Amino acid sequence: AAVYPFYGEHQAGITTPAQDRLHFAAFDVAADLDRAGLIELLHDWTAAAARMTQGRPAGKYGPASGPLDVPPDDTGEALDLPPGGLTLTFGFGPTLFTTADGKDRFGLASKRPEALVDLPHFPGDALIDQLTGGDLCVQACSEDPQVAVHAIRNLSRIAFGRASIRWSQLGFGRTSSTSRSQVTPRNLFGFKDGTANIKSEDTAVVEDQVWAAAKDGAGWMAGGSYLVARKIRMVIETWDRQQLGEQERIVGRDKGEGAPLSGGTEFTEPNFLALAKSGGGTAIDPDSHVRLAHPTSNNGAQLLRRGYNFVDGNDDLGRLNAGLFFIAFQRDPRAQFIPIQTRLAKNDLMNEYLRHVGSAVFAVPPGAREGSYIGAGLFA
Ligand code: HEM
């Protein structure tokens, strides 16, 4: 089973081949935490993350070997489990820099990257405050759900009194591939998802579209990225009553192979010129998801998508509370997520089956050097 290094130029969990399971948590820092306390928390999280990602317990004693008169420094449920490629990716929300009422709690306001904008309200947004925002985030991905949950639980335990979970999300069944070595998985609409995603092998595209650079403005973010998370409910009961041809028209690809409706196989580039030739079954609808999300409709902008399916039980009508927990990494949300989502929110045929209920954006700093801590550049 894979073990990924924790320290390095970039944080793991971005171009890392998408693992199958997610536990994502957004945290709010405590009202009385000061700058020194925030730095200490990031130190403690870094140390624990460096250990857990290597398959070791969160603390030096572990769950069952420490002093008997204090609580264990690891909760224990991952004790005999391999890490399953565990990655822990940390991010800083806009409210860490400037609170909603304009306060600069940690002396960081001048360090806020211009690219870390508050996301605008998109047409159709039905955001729930308790599923939105957050001062800090941790994305835990692993092949083993228990390992991912263990990591978030222990980071939350370590943060006790300093930061607490604002919202969190479990995900299963990665809905993207981030490497050509992976087969394309499917989302809960039953379609392949991740076909046209940025892949780690496309190094020039990754440099251009995923990693922030010093010349972008915030020097401390060089080698980092920006994470947009959207909790998107999918009205699957209605979708499931839609005919196959209509489902394919909405997506712009066929359901079996994932090939563009303009023809070819899964990785054939869609031919949107076929749009003009109306009639025949080979045209891609101009309002299909793939057409509107494609770089040719968005000034060349791309995203590294890394989302997961979710089912959070059901509602009292017996409908599954299901959807896609969308995660995308990018160099600048102002040029990437925001224009793409603006276009989708206005015209995407898929909107009839979607409801965006949660939203957040985070600046994901570069990786930490061994001996240092995540986000150190922000406090330099
Ligand atoms: C492509 C599904 C939300 C951006 C696709 C594809 C599917 C899909 C089936 C085609 C396969 C592929 O290339 O991956 C969904 C579902 C969504 C959703 C079910 C919501 C529940 C979003 C959102 C965005 C987005 C919110 C960004 C704002 C993209 C992009 C592509 C894509 C950029 C690739 C287009 C291309 O270059 O051909 N999506 N998507 N999607 N989606 Fe989504």
Residues whose N, C-alpha, C, O or C-beta is under 5 A from the ligand:
A	BS01	HEM	N187 F191 K192 D193 G194 T195 A196 N197 I232 V251 V290 A293 H294 P295 L324 F326 F337 I340 Q341
